[in-house]
Amino acid sequence: MDLTERRNVPLADALSVTTGLMLSRDLMDGVCGLVAWLERTEPFPCLMDRDTLARLKTATEAAKRHLLAQHPTLADVRPPDGLDRADLYAWLLDAERVHGGSLAVSRPASPRVVAAVDQAGAALREGAAALTRSLQGFTLAVAGAKAAIDGFAATMTEED
């Protein structure tokens, strides 16, 4: 069972997150939308106070790690320093030709799903341990019964 959701994300949005440069054609809407989707948070507002900006920065760092874990080659995709806006977008067009205009990105499973799966796994391990103990007890009982039958059979043989 696949617990993650997938979405095709514009390369420019992903590169905005991984490089820290504004490459998204949708500007902050593209970056904030991607980060909010990955982090399972409400969309970030257009006007942000300090706390919201700090939350966006933290969420963007987490999103960057997640994107690079899925697409490690993006770590090396960065425009040269000193490009003006026109050259930066020309570089982006070249990057899109090489890497494609969008990336398939998986969103991490929600913490609730992860916790439920962990809880189910713990219950299964506990059940398996109980079953093992039960089978060990059954094995001892069978061995005891066999010894009793063998003893009874031996006494029956002696009486004959």
N, C-alpha and C positions, 0 to 999 in steps of 0.2 A: 504494500500500500504506500503510495507516494503522499507524503504529508506536506509537501511544499507547493506553492503556486508559482507559475511561470508567466513571464511577460516579455514581449519584445520591447526593448528600450532603445531609444535613439543613441547611437554611439556618442554623439555630441553631449548628451546629458551624462552618460557614464564617464566620459573623459573630463567633464566639468568637475565631477566628484573626485576622480582619481588624480587629476593634476592640480586642482585648486584654481584653475583658470576658467573664466566664464566663456565656454564654448557652445553652450546650449542655445539653439535657435529660439527657444522659448524663455530664455534668460532665467531669472530666479524661479519662475513657475515650473520650468522643466526640472531644475535641480531640486527644488523643494518637493515637487511631486514625486520624484524618484526616491528621495530620502524618506519621505513620509510613508510611501508604499513599502519600502524595505523594512522600515522600523515599526510598521503597523501603528502609526500615530495619526492623529488628525492632521489635515493639511496645515502647513505653516501659513500664517497670515501675511499679507503684502507688507503691512507696517508691523515692525517687530520691536518690542522693548528689549532691554539688555538680557533679561532672563530667557526670552525666546531665542535671541541670537546665540546665547550660550548653549541652549538646548539644541539648536540647529547645528552648531559647530560640533558638539559631541556626537550627534546623530550622523553627521556627514562623515566623521572619522570612522564610525562603526560601519557605515555604508561603504566607505572606501575599502576597508578590510574585507568586507563581504564580496564586493565586486572583484577585487584582486584575487581572492581565493577561488572564485569561479572562473575568472579570465586572467590568469597570471601574466599573459603576454601584454596586457594593458600597462603593466608597470614600466615597460620600455617605450610606451607610446606617449611622447611628450613633444610639443613643438619647440623649436630652438628659441632661445632667449632673444628678446629685442625685436620681435616681429610687430609691425603695426597691425591694425585691425584687419585691413584688406589681406595682408600676407597671412595672418593667422587663419582667416577663413579659407584661403587658398590651401593652406596646410591641412585644414580640417577636411576639405574635399578630397585631397590625396589620401588622407588617413581612411576616409570612408571607402575609397576605391580599394584599398588594401584589406581593410578589416570588415567591410560591409557597413551599411548605413544604420544597422541596428544589431543589438546583441540579445540573445535569449538569456534572461536573468531569472534565477529562482529566488523567491523570497524565502527567508528562513521560516521554519515552522514556528507557529506562535508559541510563546512560553507556556500557555495553558495546554497545548497539544503535547509539547515536550514533557511537561510535568505528568500528564495523563499516561503517556507512553512509558515514562520512567516508573510510575506507580504500577502499571500493568506488568512491566518487567519484574519488578520486585515481588509482586504477588505470584507470578509464574515461578520465580526462583524459590520462593517460600513453599509453594505447592510441590515443586519438584523435590525439594529437600524432605518434605513430609512424606511424599510417596516413597522416596528412597528409604527413609526410616521404617515405613510400613512394610516395604518389601524385605528389608533386613529382618524384621520381626517375623514375617511370614516364613522366610527361609529358615530361621531358627526353629519355628514351630514345626515345619515340615521335617527338619532334621530330627527333632525330638520325637515326632510321631514315627518316623522311620526307625529310630532306635528302639522305640517301644514295640513296634511290629516285629522287628528283628529279634528282640528279646523274647516276645511271645512265641514267635516261630521256633526259636531255639528250645524253649521249654516244651513245646508241642512235639518236637523231634525227639527230645530226651524221653518223653513219656511213651513214645511208640516203641 
